[in-house]
Amino acid sequence: GKHFVGWEWILLHRDFATPPPPGPRATMRVLVTGGGSDPRGLSVRFCDALSLVPGSFETIVVTGPGFHHDDDLRAVLKQMRGPHSVRHAVARMATIMAESDLALASFGTTAYELAAMGIPAVYVCISDDHAMSAELCANEGAAINLGVADGASIASIVAATSSLLNDEPRRRAMAKRGRELVDGRGADRVAQLLLEAINARQSN
């Protein structure tokens, strides 16, 4: 077999290859997501941190089908000063991302989706291997990696978020780098390879 390794081979839904244009909004918007099931309750921790972040912004929390921290999330959202909402099991995540200026997320496929959408992100990871992958994004200048959840304090999330909210040039640079790394067309490239292999076999 052959190995195809690199950012250009990341497989994403076609929505992320053609990002929808962002809609008009009066304030900055922070996206919070802990993944489909959020086993470590990172969405709750992110919101706890955002309640301490100064400034004016709106918070959008996206929870997946397996999310089971509803009571904790409701409790921490009561501490939020700015506008906020919760969206559950959304069908078009690209649309939600396009409406965001910054994301706090658990590292996973979501990280590559955010990169393709040009959304600067702060990552907290649920495992050591996720932390290693997140560090690659951070080293490329597309995100901030706070490491494994056990070592990512509320204070570190507050500091990272505040620094990005107050640094538009850095957010623009991170957004540009993310789109350079992941263009959302990995599936197209894989499909083309398969077609070429099929055609080559048929011609022999």
N, C-alpha and C positions, 0 to 999 in steps of 0.2 A: 504494500500500500504506500501511499504518499501522505506526508504530513503538511498541512497548510496552517501555519501559525502566525498570528499577528492580529492587530486591531482590525484590519480590513476583513477578517473572517468571522467576526462576531455576528451571531444570528439574532436578528431582531424582527419584530413585526413590521410590515411595510409602512405602517403609520409613521415610524421614526425615520424613514428615508425621505419623506416629504413633510416636514413639520408644518402644522397649521400656523398661520400668523397669530400673534398674541392679540387679544382684545384690549380695548382701552380700559385703563384703571387709574384711579386717583392716588392710590398708595402702593407701596411695595408689597409683594406677596411672597410668603415663605411656605413652601410645600413640606409637609411632614409625612414620612412613610416608613414603616418598619417591615414592609414586605407582606406577602400573602397571609401568613399566620402570626408574624411578629412574636416568636416564642419568648423573647427576652423582654417584651413590653417596652421596646425602645421608643415607640410613639409617645408613650406616657412620659418617659424621661426627657424626650425632646421638648414636649410641651411644658414640662416643669421648668426646663431651662429657658424657654422663650418667655415665660412669665416674668423672668428676671432681666430680660434684654431691654434696654431703653430704646426709645424711638417709636416711630409710627409705622406699623406694618400690619398686614392681614395674614392670618394663619389658616391654611387649608390642610386638614388632616385626612389622609386617605387610608382606610383600613381594608384589609382583604377578607375573603370569605372565611378564613380560619381564625380571625381575630377574636380573642376571648378576654380582653382586658377592659371591657366597656365601662365597668363601674369605676375603675381607677382613672380612666381617661375622662369620664364626666367630672370626677372630683377635681382633677388638675385643671380642666378647662375653665372651671369657675374662678380660677386665679388669674386667668388671662385678662390683660387690660384692653387689648385691641380687639377688633372684629375677628371672628373665627368661625369655622364651620367644619363639619365632618362629612366626608363622602365615603360610602361603603361599597366595595366591590364594583368599582367603576369599569365601564366597558371600553372607554377610549382614554387610556392614561396619557397618551401623547397630547391630547387637548388640555388636560389638567396641567401638564408640565409646561406647555406653551404659555399658560397664564401666570407662570411663576417666575420670580427673579432669583430665587435661591432655594436650595433644598437641604433638609436634614434627613438623612436616610440610612437605613441599614444596608450595608454593602451586599450586592448581588447583581442579578441581571438589571435591576433598576439603575445601577450605577452606569452601565453602558447606554441605557436609554437616555438618562440625563445628559451624558456626554454628547450623544447624537443630537439632542435638542438644544445643546449649548446652555445648559443650566448649571451654574457653579454649585458645588455641593460640599457638605460636611458629612463624612462617613463615620459611623460607629459599626463595629463588626461583631458577629456572633461566634467567630472561630478564628484560630490562628491563620488558617489558609486564606480566609477572607481578608484578614488584615494584611497579608502579604500581597494579595492582588490589589487591594485598595491603595497600598503604598506605591504601586506602579502608576496608578492614576495621579497620586499626589506628586510623585517625582516628575511626572510629565507636565505638571502645572495646571491640571484640570480640576483638582479637588483638594480638600483638606482631609487627612486621615487621622482620626483620633484613636485608632487601634481597637483592640478587643474591648467589649462592653465593660468587663470587670475593671478595666483601668481608665475608662472614659468618665470622668466626673462631670457633675452638673456645671461646675465652674469652667471646665475646659470647653464644654459645649457653648456656654454663654460667651466666653472669650472669642472662640472661633467665629460664632455667628455675628457678634457685634463688630468684629474686625471686617468681615465681608460686607455687612450692611452699610458700613461707613466708608467703603473703598470701592467706588464705582469703576475706576480704571482697572483694578485687580479683577473685579467680576467680569468685565468685558474681556480681559485677557484670558481668564479661565474658560469663559464661554467659547471664545475663538479656538482655544487649544482643544477643548472637548470635541468640537465639530471636526477639527482636523484629524483627530485620532479615530473617531467612529462616525462614519458617514451613513450608517444604517443600511448599507447595501451588501452586507455579508451573505445574506440568503441568495441574492441574485448571483453572486460570484460562485457559490456552491452549485446552484442550479445550472449555471453555464458549464462548470466542470463536468457535471453529470451528463449533460447533453453532448458535450464533446466526447466523453467516454463511450456513450451509446452509439454515436455516429461512427466513431473509430471502429467499434466492434462490428457494426453492421457492414462497414466497407471492406472488412477483411474476409 
